[in-house]
Protein backbone atom coordinates (compact mmCIF):
# COMPACT_ATOMS: atom_id res chain seq x y z
CA UNK A 1 0.00 0.00 0.00
CA UNK A 2 1.34 3.41 -0.86
CA UNK A 3 2.23 5.70 2.00
CA UNK A 4 -0.05 8.69 1.66
CA UNK A 5 -2.06 11.48 3.21
CA UNK A 6 -5.63 12.19 2.17
CA UNK A 7 -7.66 15.38 2.30
CA UNK A 8 -11.42 15.20 1.88
CA UNK A 9 -14.30 17.19 3.24
CA UNK A 10 -14.44 14.87 6.23
CA UNK A 11 -11.28 12.78 6.64
CA UNK A 12 -7.51 12.78 6.95
CA UNK A 13 -5.70 9.43 7.06
CA UNK A 14 -2.18 8.04 7.12
CA UNK A 15 -0.62 4.62 6.55
CA UNK A 16 2.95 3.38 6.75
CA UNK A 17 5.13 0.74 5.09
CA UNK A 18 8.65 -0.63 5.70
CA UNK A 19 11.53 -0.78 3.22
CA UNK A 20 13.30 -3.98 2.14
CA UNK A 21 17.00 -4.79 2.65
CA UNK A 22 17.91 -3.75 -0.89
CA UNK A 23 15.53 -1.51 -2.76
CA UNK A 24 16.80 -2.47 -6.21
CA UNK A 25 14.60 -4.43 -8.60
CA UNK A 26 16.11 -7.86 -9.35
CA UNK A 27 15.23 -7.55 -13.05
CA UNK A 28 16.52 -4.02 -13.58
CA UNK A 29 19.75 -3.73 -11.60
CA UNK A 30 22.65 -3.14 -13.97
CA UNK A 31 24.71 -0.01 -14.62
CA UNK A 32 27.47 0.00 -17.23
CA UNK A 33 30.82 1.66 -17.84
CA UNK A 34 32.92 1.08 -20.94
CA UNK A 35 36.06 0.74 -18.80
CA UNK A 36 34.56 -1.19 -15.91
CA UNK A 37 31.83 -3.33 -17.48
CA UNK A 38 28.55 -4.18 -15.78
CA UNK A 39 27.85 -3.10 -12.21
CA UNK A 40 25.18 -4.93 -10.22
CA UNK A 41 23.26 -2.47 -8.02
CA UNK A 42 21.44 -5.25 -6.17
CA UNK A 43 24.69 -6.88 -5.06
CA UNK A 44 23.85 -10.07 -3.20
CA UNK A 45 20.51 -8.54 -2.04
CA UNK A 46 21.55 -8.34 1.63
CA UNK A 47 24.40 -5.98 0.72
CA UNK A 48 22.86 -4.32 -2.31
CA UNK A 49 22.12 -0.64 -2.87
CA UNK A 50 19.48 1.03 -0.72
CA UNK A 51 18.04 4.15 -2.34
CA UNK A 52 16.42 6.37 0.26
CA UNK A 53 14.25 9.45 0.61
CA UNK A 54 17.29 11.37 1.86
CA UNK A 55 20.38 9.18 1.54
CA UNK A 56 21.67 6.08 -0.19
CA UNK A 57 23.56 3.24 1.48
CA UNK A 58 24.61 -0.33 0.83
CA UNK A 59 26.81 -1.51 -2.03
CA UNK A 60 27.12 -1.90 -5.78
CA UNK A 61 29.12 -4.87 -7.07
CA UNK A 62 31.49 -4.90 -10.02
CA UNK A 63 32.92 -8.20 -11.23
CA UNK A 64 36.05 -6.31 -12.28
CA UNK A 65 36.44 -3.95 -9.32
CA UNK A 66 34.62 -5.48 -6.34
CA UNK A 67 32.30 -3.73 -3.89
CA UNK A 68 31.44 -0.02 -4.15
CA UNK A 69 29.87 1.66 -1.11
CA UNK A 70 27.16 4.31 -1.44
CA UNK A 71 27.61 5.44 2.18
CA UNK A 72 27.24 4.15 5.71
CA UNK A 73 23.58 5.07 6.16
CA UNK A 74 24.45 7.07 9.29
CA UNK A 75 25.36 10.65 8.30
CA UNK A 76 26.67 12.93 11.05
CA UNK A 77 23.67 15.27 11.02
CA UNK A 78 21.20 12.37 10.95
CA UNK A 79 19.73 12.91 7.51
CA UNK A 80 22.31 13.72 4.79
CA UNK A 81 26.03 13.18 4.24
CA UNK A 82 28.20 16.31 4.40
CA UNK A 83 30.80 14.91 1.96
CA UNK A 84 33.36 17.17 3.64
CA UNK A 85 35.20 14.61 5.78
CA UNK A 86 36.65 11.13 5.52
CA UNK A 87 34.02 9.80 7.93
CA UNK A 88 30.88 11.46 6.56
CA UNK A 89 30.55 10.75 2.86
CA UNK A 90 27.99 9.09 0.62
CA UNK A 91 25.31 9.66 -1.98
CA UNK A 92 22.46 12.00 -1.05
CA UNK A 93 18.96 12.24 -2.48
CA UNK A 94 17.29 15.66 -2.36
CA UNK A 95 13.82 14.08 -2.34
CA UNK A 96 13.06 15.50 -5.78
CA UNK A 97 14.87 12.73 -7.64
CA UNK A 98 18.39 14.24 -7.81
CA UNK A 99 21.38 12.22 -6.56
CA UNK A 100 24.62 13.90 -5.47
CA UNK A 101 27.71 13.08 -3.43
CA UNK A 102 30.30 10.31 -3.52
CA UNK A 103 30.45 6.52 -3.64
CA UNK A 104 33.72 4.70 -2.94
CA UNK A 105 35.34 1.50 -4.11
CA UNK A 106 38.60 0.28 -2.56
CA UNK A 107 39.91 -0.71 -6.00
CA UNK A 108 38.78 2.32 -8.00
CA UNK A 109 38.48 5.20 -5.53
CA UNK A 110 35.74 7.84 -5.57
CA UNK A 111 32.73 7.92 -7.88
CA UNK A 112 31.14 11.35 -8.25
CA UNK A 113 27.36 11.82 -8.41
CA UNK A 114 26.81 15.41 -9.58
CA UNK A 115 24.06 17.48 -11.21
CA UNK A 116 26.07 19.55 -13.74
CA UNK A 117 27.16 16.98 -16.32
CA UNK A 118 26.11 13.46 -15.32
CA UNK A 119 22.80 14.41 -13.67
CA UNK A 120 22.00 11.06 -12.03
CA UNK A 121 18.32 11.05 -11.17
CA UNK A 122 15.44 8.89 -9.96
CA UNK A 123 12.07 9.03 -11.67
CA UNK A 124 9.77 9.42 -8.65
CA UNK A 125 6.88 7.71 -10.43
CA UNK A 126 8.66 4.66 -11.89
CA UNK A 127 11.81 4.34 -9.79
CA UNK A 128 13.99 4.23 -12.93
CA UNK A 129 17.46 5.75 -12.57
CA UNK A 130 18.93 7.83 -15.39
CA UNK A 131 22.08 9.81 -16.02
CA UNK A 132 25.76 9.09 -15.46
CA UNK A 133 28.33 9.10 -12.66
CA UNK A 134 32.05 9.80 -12.97
CA UNK A 135 35.05 7.77 -11.85
CA UNK A 136 38.53 9.22 -12.37
CA UNK A 137 39.79 5.63 -12.70
CA UNK A 138 37.04 4.24 -14.92
CA UNK A 139 35.39 7.18 -16.69
CA UNK A 140 31.65 7.57 -17.10
CA UNK A 141 29.29 4.94 -15.74
CA UNK A 142 25.74 4.98 -17.10
CA UNK A 143 22.75 4.18 -14.91
CA UNK A 144 20.63 3.51 -18.00
CA UNK A 145 21.69 2.03 -21.33
CA UNK A 146 19.92 0.35 -24.23
CA UNK A 147 20.99 -2.99 -22.74
CA UNK A 148 19.81 -2.35 -19.19
CA UNK A 149 19.07 0.12 -16.43
CA UNK A 150 18.77 0.43 -12.68
CA UNK A 151 15.38 0.71 -10.96
CA UNK A 152 14.60 1.12 -7.30
CA UNK A 153 11.34 -0.39 -6.15
CA UNK A 154 11.04 1.87 -3.11
CA UNK A 155 12.66 4.83 -1.39
CA UNK A 156 13.88 3.84 2.06
CA UNK A 157 12.56 6.23 4.71
CA UNK A 158 15.11 5.06 7.30
CA UNK A 159 14.50 3.95 10.89
CA UNK A 160 11.95 5.27 13.38
CA UNK A 161 13.94 4.58 16.54
CA UNK A 162 11.52 6.33 18.93
CA UNK A 163 8.51 4.59 17.36
CA UNK A 164 6.49 7.81 17.02
CA UNK A 165 5.42 7.19 13.43
CA UNK A 166 7.91 9.74 12.04
CA UNK A 167 11.14 8.62 10.34
CA UNK A 168 14.25 9.71 12.26
CA UNK A 169 15.82 11.27 9.16
CA UNK A 170 12.81 13.52 8.61
CA UNK A 171 12.85 14.64 12.24
CA UNK A 172 16.56 15.44 12.07
CA UNK A 173 16.05 17.34 8.84
CA UNK A 174 13.23 19.43 10.26
CA UNK A 175 14.13 19.99 13.92
CA UNK A 176 17.60 18.41 14.43
CA UNK A 177 16.45 16.09 17.22
CA UNK A 178 14.05 13.21 17.95
CA UNK A 179 12.19 14.79 20.88
CA UNK A 180 10.47 17.94 19.55
CA UNK A 181 8.06 16.03 17.30
CA UNK A 182 5.87 13.16 18.42
CA UNK A 183 3.05 10.79 17.46
CA UNK A 184 -0.36 10.32 19.10
CA UNK A 185 -1.78 13.39 17.38
CA UNK A 186 0.91 15.79 18.66
CA UNK A 187 0.88 19.07 16.69
CA UNK A 188 4.13 20.97 17.29
CA UNK A 189 3.18 24.19 15.46
CA UNK A 190 -0.50 24.03 16.43
CA UNK A 191 -1.73 24.44 12.85
CA UNK A 192 -4.36 21.69 13.06
CA UNK A 193 -2.19 19.09 11.30
CA UNK A 194 -0.32 16.53 13.42
CA UNK A 195 3.44 16.03 13.24
CA UNK A 196 2.92 12.60 11.68
CA UNK A 197 0.65 14.02 8.98
CA UNK A 198 3.14 16.79 8.26
CA UNK A 199 5.87 14.20 7.75
CA UNK A 200 3.75 12.40 5.16
CA UNK A 201 2.98 15.67 3.35
CA UNK A 202 6.61 16.88 3.83
CA UNK A 203 5.41 20.22 5.19
CA UNK A 204 7.19 22.19 7.93
CA UNK A 205 6.09 21.13 11.45
CA UNK A 206 7.55 24.35 12.90
CA UNK A 207 5.61 26.71 10.60
CA UNK A 208 1.94 27.35 11.32
CA UNK A 209 1.43 28.39 7.68
CA UNK A 210 2.92 25.22 6.20
CA UNK A 211 0.50 22.32 5.74
CA UNK A 212 -1.23 20.33 3.01
CA UNK A 213 -4.60 21.87 2.14
CA UNK A 214 -7.16 22.38 -0.59
CA UNK A 215 -6.87 26.08 -1.38
CA UNK A 216 -9.82 26.32 -3.75
CA UNK A 217 -12.56 24.16 -5.22
CA UNK A 218 -14.71 25.69 -7.97
CA UNK A 219 -17.69 24.09 -9.71
CA UNK A 220 -18.07 25.26 -13.30
CA UNK A 221 -20.79 24.40 -15.81
CA UNK A 222 -19.34 21.03 -16.77
CA UNK A 223 -16.08 20.80 -14.84
CA UNK A 224 -14.51 21.09 -11.40
CA UNK A 225 -11.37 23.11 -10.67
CA UNK A 226 -9.04 22.16 -7.80
CA UNK A 227 -6.14 24.12 -6.30
CA UNK A 228 -4.02 22.67 -3.49
CA UNK A 229 -0.64 23.19 -1.84
CA UNK A 230 2.17 21.00 -3.12
CA UNK A 231 5.70 19.87 -2.30
CA UNK A 232 8.25 18.88 -5.01
CA UNK A 233 9.09 15.76 -2.98
CA UNK A 234 5.58 14.34 -3.21
CA UNK A 235 3.15 13.02 -5.83
CA UNK A 236 -0.60 13.76 -5.88
CA UNK A 237 -3.83 12.23 -7.10
CA UNK A 238 -7.50 13.17 -7.09
CA UNK A 239 -9.98 10.45 -6.18
CA UNK A 240 -13.74 10.40 -6.42
CA UNK A 241 -16.64 8.51 -4.84
CA UNK A 242 -20.42 8.57 -5.07
CA UNK A 243 -20.69 8.48 -1.27
CA UNK A 244 -18.83 9.26 1.95
CA UNK A 245 -18.25 7.10 4.99
CA UNK A 246 -16.52 3.82 5.78
CA UNK A 247 -18.25 2.00 2.93
CA UNK A 248 -17.25 4.55 0.28
CA UNK A 249 -15.33 3.22 -2.72
CA UNK A 250 -12.74 5.71 -3.96
CA UNK A 251 -11.32 5.55 -7.48
CA UNK A 252 -8.86 7.69 -9.39
CA UNK A 253 -10.61 10.49 -11.25
CA UNK A 254 -8.64 9.71 -14.40
CA UNK A 255 -5.74 12.13 -14.01
CA UNK A 256 -3.45 9.53 -12.43
CA UNK A 257 -0.35 10.43 -10.42
CA UNK A 258 0.65 14.06 -10.73
CA UNK A 259 4.12 15.54 -10.19
CA UNK A 260 4.21 19.16 -9.00
CA UNK A 261 7.66 20.12 -10.25
CA UNK A 262 8.68 23.40 -8.63
CA UNK A 263 5.22 24.93 -8.08
CA UNK A 264 3.94 25.60 -4.55
CA UNK A 265 0.31 25.16 -5.61
CA UNK A 266 -1.13 22.70 -8.12
CA UNK A 267 -4.19 23.42 -10.26
CA UNK A 268 -6.21 20.84 -12.16
CA UNK A 269 -9.53 21.02 -13.98
CA UNK A 270 -11.59 17.86 -14.20
CA UNK A 271 -14.26 17.58 -16.87
CA UNK A 272 -17.44 16.24 -15.27
CA UNK A 273 -21.02 15.90 -16.59
CA UNK A 274 -23.48 18.15 -14.77
CA UNK A 275 -25.70 15.15 -13.95
CA UNK A 276 -22.99 13.48 -11.85
CA UNK A 277 -22.97 14.05 -8.08
CA UNK A 278 -19.60 13.03 -6.64
CA UNK A 279 -17.33 13.57 -3.66
CA UNK A 280 -13.63 14.24 -4.19
CA UNK A 281 -10.50 13.89 -2.13
CA UNK A 282 -6.88 14.82 -2.88
CA UNK A 283 -4.14 12.43 -1.84
CA UNK A 284 -0.48 13.27 -1.29
CA UNK A 285 1.76 10.26 -1.80
CA UNK A 286 5.34 9.63 -0.74
CA UNK A 287 6.98 8.47 -4.01
CA UNK A 288 7.66 4.76 -4.39
CA UNK A 289 6.28 4.02 -0.92
CA UNK A 290 4.64 0.72 -1.74
C-alpha positions in Angstrom: 0.0 0.0 0.0 1.3 3.4 -0.9 2.2 5.7 2.0 -0.1 8.7 1.7 -2.1 11.5 3.2 -5.6 12.2 2.2 -7.7 15.4 2.3 -11.4 15.2 1.9 -14.3 17.2 3.2 -14.4 14.9 6.2 -11.3 12.8 6.6 -7.5 12.8 7.0 -5.7 9.4 7.1 -2.2 8.0 7.1 -0.6 4.6 6.5 3.0 3.4 6.7 5.1 0.7 5.1 8.7 -0.6 5.7 11.5 -0.8 3.2 13.3 -4.0 2.1 17.0 -4.8 2.6 17.9 -3.7 -0.9 15.5 -1.5 -2.8 16.8 -2.5 -6.2 14.6 -4.4 -8.6 16.1 -7.9 -9.4 15.2 -7.5 -13.1 16.5 -4.0 -13.6 19.7 -3.7 -11.6 22.6 -3.1 -14.0 24.7 0.0 -14.6 27.5 0.0 -17.2 30.8 1.7 -17.8 32.9 1.1 -20.9 36.1 0.7 -18.8 34.6 -1.2 -15.9 31.8 -3.3 -17.5 28.5 -4.2 -15.8 27.9 -3.1 -12.2 25.2 -4.9 -10.2 23.3 -2.5 -8.0 21.4 -5.2 -6.2 24.7 -6.9 -5.1 23.8 -10.1 -3.2 20.5 -8.5 -2.0 21.5 -8.3 1.6 24.4 -6.0 0.7 22.9 -4.3 -2.3 22.1 -0.6 -2.9 19.5 1.0 -0.7 18.0 4.1 -2.3 16.4 6.4 0.3 14.3 9.5 0.6 17.3 11.4 1.9 20.4 9.2 1.5 21.7 6.1 -0.2 23.6 3.2 1.5 24.6 -0.3 0.8 26.8 -1.5 -2.0 27.1 -1.9 -5.8 29.1 -4.9 -7.1 31.5 -4.9 -10.0 32.9 -8.2 -11.2 36.0 -6.3 -12.3 36.4 -4.0 -9.3 34.6 -5.5 -6.3 32.3 -3.7 -3.9 31.4 0.0 -4.1 29.9 1.7 -1.1 27.2 4.3 -1.4 27.6 5.4 2.2 27.2 4.1 5.7 23.6 5.1 6.2 24.5 7.1 9.3 25.4 10.6 8.3 26.7 12.9 11.1 23.7 15.3 11.0 21.2 12.4 10.9 19.7 12.9 7.5 22.3 13.7 4.8 26.0 13.2 4.2 28.2 16.3 4.4 30.8 14.9 2.0 33.4 17.2 3.6 35.2 14.6 5.8 36.6 11.1 5.5 34.0 9.8 7.9 30.9 11.5 6.6 30.5 10.8 2.9 28.0 9.1 0.6 25.3 9.7 -2.0 22.5 12.0 -1.0 19.0 12.2 -2.5 17.3 15.7 -2.4 13.8 14.1 -2.3 13.1 15.5 -5.8 14.9 12.7 -7.6 18.4 14.2 -7.8 21.4 12.2 -6.6 24.6 13.9 -5.5 27.7 13.1 -3.4 30.3 10.3 -3.5 30.5 6.5 -3.6 33.7 4.7 -2.9 35.3 1.5 -4.1 38.6 0.3 -2.6 39.9 -0.7 -6.0 38.8 2.3 -8.0 38.5 5.2 -5.5 35.7 7.8 -5.6 32.7 7.9 -7.9 31.1 11.4 -8.3 27.4 11.8 -8.4 26.8 15.4 -9.6 24.1 17.5 -11.2 26.1 19.5 -13.7 27.2 17.0 -16.3 26.1 13.5 -15.3 22.8 14.4 -13.7 22.0 11.1 -12.0 18.3 11.0 -11.2 15.4 8.9 -10.0 12.1 9.0 -11.7 9.8 9.4 -8.6 6.9 7.7 -10.4 8.7 4.7 -11.9 11.8 4.3 -9.8 14.0 4.2 -12.9 17.5 5.7 -12.6 18.9 7.8 -15.4 22.1 9.8 -16.0 25.8 9.1 -15.5 28.3 9.1 -12.7 32.1 9.8 -13.0 35.1 7.8 -11.8 38.5 9.2 -12.4 39.8 5.6 -12.7 37.0 4.2 -14.9 35.4 7.2 -16.7 31.7 7.6 -17.1 29.3 4.9 -15.7 25.7 5.0 -17.1 22.7 4.2 -14.9 20.6 3.5 -18.0 21.7 2.0 -21.3 19.9 0.3 -24.2 21.0 -3.0 -22.7 19.8 -2.4 -19.2 19.1 0.1 -16.4 18.8 0.4 -12.7 15.4 0.7 -11.0 14.6 1.1 -7.3 11.3 -0.4 -6.1 11.0 1.9 -3.1 12.7 4.8 -1.4 13.9 3.8 2.1 12.6 6.2 4.7 15.1 5.1 7.3 14.5 3.9 10.9 12.0 5.3 13.4 13.9 4.6 16.5 11.5 6.3 18.9 8.5 4.6 17.4 6.5 7.8 17.0 5.4 7.2 13.4 7.9 9.7 12.0 11.1 8.6 10.3 14.3 9.7 12.3 15.8 11.3 9.2 12.8 13.5 8.6 12.8 14.6 12.2 16.6 15.4 12.1 16.1 17.3 8.8 13.2 19.4 10.3 14.1 20.0 13.9 17.6 18.4 14.4 16.4 16.1 17.2 14.1 13.2 17.9 12.2 14.8 20.9 10.5 17.9 19.5 8.1 16.0 17.3 5.9 13.2 18.4 3.0 10.8 17.5 -0.4 10.3 19.1 -1.8 13.4 17.4 0.9 15.8 18.7 0.9 19.1 16.7 4.1 21.0 17.3 3.2 24.2 15.5 -0.5 24.0 16.4 -1.7 24.4 12.9 -4.4 21.7 13.1 -2.2 19.1 11.3 -0.3 16.5 13.4 3.4 16.0 13.2 2.9 12.6 11.7 0.7 14.0 9.0 3.1 16.8 8.3 5.9 14.2 7.8 3.7 12.4 5.2 3.0 15.7 3.3 6.6 16.9 3.8 5.4 20.2 5.2 7.2 22.2 7.9 6.1 21.1 11.4 7.5 24.3 12.9 5.6 26.7 10.6 1.9 27.3 11.3 1.4 28.4 7.7 2.9 25.2 6.2 0.5 22.3 5.7 -1.2 20.3 3.0 -4.6 21.9 2.1 -7.2 22.4 -0.6 -6.9 26.1 -1.4 -9.8 26.3 -3.7 -12.6 24.2 -5.2 -14.7 25.7 -8.0 -17.7 24.1 -9.7 -18.1 25.3 -13.3 -20.8 24.4 -15.8 -19.3 21.0 -16.8 -16.1 20.8 -14.8 -14.5 21.1 -11.4 -11.4 23.1 -10.7 -9.0 22.2 -7.8 -6.1 24.1 -6.3 -4.0 22.7 -3.5 -0.6 23.2 -1.8 2.2 21.0 -3.1 5.7 19.9 -2.3 8.2 18.9 -5.0 9.1 15.8 -3.0 5.6 14.3 -3.2 3.1 13.0 -5.8 -0.6 13.8 -5.9 -3.8 12.2 -7.1 -7.5 13.2 -7.1 -10.0 10.4 -6.2 -13.7 10.4 -6.4 -16.6 8.5 -4.8 -20.4 8.6 -5.1 -20.7 8.5 -1.3 -18.8 9.3 2.0 -18.2 7.1 5.0 -16.5 3.8 5.8 -18.3 2.0 2.9 -17.3 4.6 0.3 -15.3 3.2 -2.7 -12.7 5.7 -4.0 -11.3 5.6 -7.5 -8.9 7.7 -9.4 -10.6 10.5 -11.2 -8.6 9.7 -14.4 -5.7 12.1 -14.0 -3.4 9.5 -12.4 -0.4 10.4 -10.4 0.7 14.1 -10.7 4.1 15.5 -10.2 4.2 19.2 -9.0 7.7 20.1 -10.3 8.7 23.4 -8.6 5.2 24.9 -8.1 3.9 25.6 -4.5 0.3 25.2 -5.6 -1.1 22.7 -8.1 -4.2 23.4 -10.3 -6.2 20.8 -12.2 -9.5 21.0 -14.0 -11.6 17.9 -14.2 -14.3 17.6 -16.9 -17.4 16.2 -15.3 -21.0 15.9 -16.6 -23.5 18.2 -14.8 -25.7 15.2 -14.0 -23.0 13.5 -11.8 -23.0 14.0 -8.1 -19.6 13.0 -6.6 -17.3 13.6 -3.7 -13.6 14.2 -4.2 -10.5 13.9 -2.1 -6.9 14.8 -2.9 -4.1 12.4 -1.8 -0.5 13.3 -1.3 1.8 10.3 -1.8 5.3 9.6 -0.7 7.0 8.5 -4.0 7.7 4.8 -4.4 6.3 4.0 -0.9 4.6 0.7 -1.7 
